[in-house]
Amino acid sequence: QVQLVESGGGFVQPGDSLRLSCTASGRTSNSDTMAWFRQSPGKEREFVAAVFRSYGRAYYSDTVKGRFSISKDNAKNTVSLQMNSLKPEDTAVYYCALGQRLILSSLQLPGSYDYWGQGTQVTVSS
């Protein structure tokens, strides 16, 4: 009933910037939390950032805080992730996720979210 589509990934050098976008379609009225996760080969899915559609407060993992910025457009059902000062360790497939209104302790848990996009590859290498 809900589809999420990510875009904006690519191959960049350390220090470069990328902006990822995610568009949600379908019956999203019961969803309030939009988030970004990432996953590299052999590792579990890792929380990156989240924002509440209801009031706009944003939360970040310690590894990206100060470099990444999440934003939303409720009218367009989109969420974006501006990534600056990219590092090789940022290399991963980035996924957009949509969930209900979550408590703070649940934001970083992949199982808390109801819908996922297919992901977009981000590679940071010299």
Secondary structure, DSSP 4 states (H G I P E B T S, - for coil): -EEEEEE--EEE-TT--EEEEEEEEES-TT--EEEEEEE-TTS--EEEEEEETTT--EEE-TTTBTTEEEEEEGGGTEEEEEE-S--GGG-EEEEEEEESS--GGGTT-GGG-SEE---EEEEE--
